[in-house]
Amino acid sequence: MSDQLTIAVFGAGGKMGMRVSNNLAKSDHTVRYVENSPAGQERTRQAGREVTDSATALEGVDVVVLAVPDVALQPVTADLVPQLAPGTVVLTLDPAAAYANLLYPRSDVHYVVAHPCHPSIFLRRKNEAEYADTFGGIAAPQDVLAAYEGGDEAKRAAAEAVIRAMYAPVLDLHWVTVKQLAQCEPTLVETIACMVGSLLKESLHEAVHTMGVPEPAARAILLGHIQVALANSLQGDNPFSEACMIAMDYGRDKVIKEDWKDIFRDDELDKNLQAMLHLEQPISR
Ligand SMILES: NC(=O)c1ccc[n+]([C@@H]2O[C@H](COP(=O)([O-])OP(=O)(O)OC[C@H]3O[C@@H](n4cnc5c(N)ncnc54)[C@H](O)[C@@H]3O)[C@@H](O)[C@H]2O)c1
């Protein structure tokens, strides 16, 4: 594969499709944009990009980026992947469907999954644009986790070039297995980190509406303590005080179920994915 690739983005007018297309459009690659909803087509055109039909987009394509919903990946790959030339790279943006064995099986195409890490809360941001870019892909650098279980290093390199362009600016790209990517996303980051984020929001609501603390005061002390809690726990910046540790133990006893680490078991991951992908049958391995 040459350095200049031909890329087709499916779902180009969706949330991730717009983000990755905004970045790919700035690259030297030839990029085609496919989108089947009228609203998504309109967003694509509004951004100054042309909508291409699926068959034309697949002609001579090197890399297909599937920015479609995870629940659509089974029918979408069953439709598109048989049309691809041997050696094409098919890039999905979340491991759920790949780990659940829902992608159309074809041994002569190269499936790659790449999920953005989002900029670290400990990133040393340098300017306003980096502070404003909490999601990543605009100004703040982020890492990416990617999985490729084939052995063709030229295809891996081509995939990495596209991944770095579409999630730019990218610091490190960590190659993991599809299973490890699924263990991180959803278990580590959606089941735990995003759930804790929503718990913090509910706790703020309780402090204001049940306990009667003025909202600006509750918000100020919570946001500052979130930073301290994370810096102390994840970076070892400062020790928690003895009294704080007693309060933390009380919280753990009251809030956390004894068997919570079950979520890290394979069968629980499968149950979580089955629900996320709206599958009627358990995932077959
Ligand atoms: N939203 C996020 O924050 C986020 C973050 C990381 C990864 N992802 C992953 O990105 C992928 C896309 O998610 P999203 O949130 O952007 O979804 P979305 O629903 O916002 O967008 C999906 C787009 O795909 C289009 N589409 C559906 N079927 C199509 C087809 N056959 N051909 C062309 N277009 C089609 C839809 O019209 C829609 O515009 C998923 O795999 C998701 O897990 C999302």
The ligand as a Tripos MOL2 file, in Angstrom:
@<TRIPOS>MOLECULE
LIG
   44    48     1     0     0
SMALL
NO_CHARGES

@<TRIPOS>ATOM
      1 N1        -20.3180    8.6340   19.8910 N.am      1 LIG1
      2 C1        -19.1690    8.4520   20.5330 C.2       1 LIG1
      3 O1        -18.8010    9.2050   21.4640 O.2       1 LIG1
      4 C2        -18.2390    7.3310   20.1340 C.ar      1 LIG1
      5 C3        -16.9440    7.2810   20.6660 C.ar      1 LIG1
      6 C4        -16.0720    6.2810   20.2280 C.ar      1 LIG1
      7 C5        -16.5010    5.3270   19.3190 C.ar      1 LIG1
      8 N2        -17.7880    5.3680   18.8580 N.ar      1 LIG1
      9 C6        -18.1930    4.3420   17.8660 C.3       1 LIG1
     10 O2        -18.3930    4.9860   16.6150 O.3       1 LIG1
     11 C7        -19.3500    4.2430   15.8590 C.3       1 LIG1
     12 C8        -20.4530    5.1960   15.3940 C.3       1 LIG1
     13 O3        -21.1190    5.6950   16.5360 O.3       1 LIG1
     14 P1        -21.8450    7.1240   16.5180 P.3       1 LIG1
     15 O4        -22.1120    7.4540   17.9480 O.co2     1 LIG1
     16 O5        -21.0660    8.0630   15.6970 O.co2     1 LIG1
     17 O6        -23.2000    6.7510   15.7790 O.3       1 LIG1
     18 P2        -24.2840    7.7540   15.1480 P.3       1 LIG1
     19 O7        -25.6050    7.0790   15.3350 O.co2     1 LIG1
     20 O8        -24.0930    9.1440   15.6500 O.co2     1 LIG1
     21 O9        -23.9100    7.7880   13.6020 O.3       1 LIG1
     22 C9        -24.0190    6.6650   12.7740 C.3       1 LIG1
     23 C10       -24.2410    7.1490   11.3450 C.3       1 LIG1
     24 O10       -24.2210    6.0250   10.4830 O.3       1 LIG1
     25 C11       -25.2340    6.2060    9.5020 C.3       1 LIG1
     26 N3        -25.4760    4.8920    8.9050 N.ar      1 LIG1
     27 C12       -26.0870    3.8220    9.4640 C.ar      1 LIG1
     28 N4        -26.0600    2.7660    8.5970 N.ar      1 LIG1
     29 C13       -25.3910    3.1980    7.4820 C.ar      1 LIG1
     30 C14       -25.0300    2.5970    6.2330 C.ar      1 LIG1
     31 N5        -25.3620    1.3480    5.9750 N.pl3     1 LIG1
     32 N6        -24.3570    3.3420    5.3160 N.ar      1 LIG1
     33 C15       -24.0320    4.6200    5.5720 C.ar      1 LIG1
     34 N7        -24.3350    5.2540    6.7530 N.ar      1 LIG1
     35 C16       -25.0160    4.5440    7.6820 C.ar      1 LIG1
     36 C17       -26.3790    6.8230   10.2650 C.3       1 LIG1
     37 O11       -27.2940    7.4750    9.3970 O.3       1 LIG1
     38 C18       -25.6170    7.8140   11.1540 C.3       1 LIG1
     39 O12       -25.4350    9.0630   10.5120 O.3       1 LIG1
     40 C19       -19.8530    3.1310   16.7650 C.3       1 LIG1
     41 O13       -19.0910    1.9730   16.5060 O.3       1 LIG1
     42 C20       -19.5370    3.6760   18.1590 C.3       1 LIG1
     43 O14       -19.3930    2.6560   19.1450 O.3       1 LIG1
     44 C21       -18.6580    6.3500   19.2180 C.ar      1 LIG1
@<TRIPOS>BOND
     1     1     2 1
     2     2     3 2
     3     2     4 1
     4     4     5 ar
     5     4    44 ar
     6     5     6 ar
     7     6     7 ar
     8     7     8 ar
     9     8     9 1
    10     8    44 ar
    11     9    10 1
    12     9    42 1
    13    10    11 1
    14    11    12 1
    15    11    40 1
    16    12    13 1
    17    13    14 1
    18    14    15 2
    19    14    16 1
    20    14    17 1
    21    17    18 1
    22    18    19 2
    23    18    20 1
    24    18    21 1
    25    21    22 1
    26    22    23 1
    27    23    24 1
    28    23    38 1
    29    24    25 1
    30    25    26 1
    31    25    36 1
    32    26    27 ar
    33    26    35 ar
    34    27    28 ar
    35    28    29 ar
    36    29    30 ar
    37    29    35 ar
    38    30    31 1
    39    30    32 ar
    40    32    33 ar
    41    33    34 ar
    42    34    35 ar
    43    36    37 1
    44    36    38 1
    45    38    39 1
    46    40    41 1
    47    40    42 1
    48    42    43 1
@<TRIPOS>SUBSTRUCTURE
     1 LIG1         1 GROUP 0 **** ****
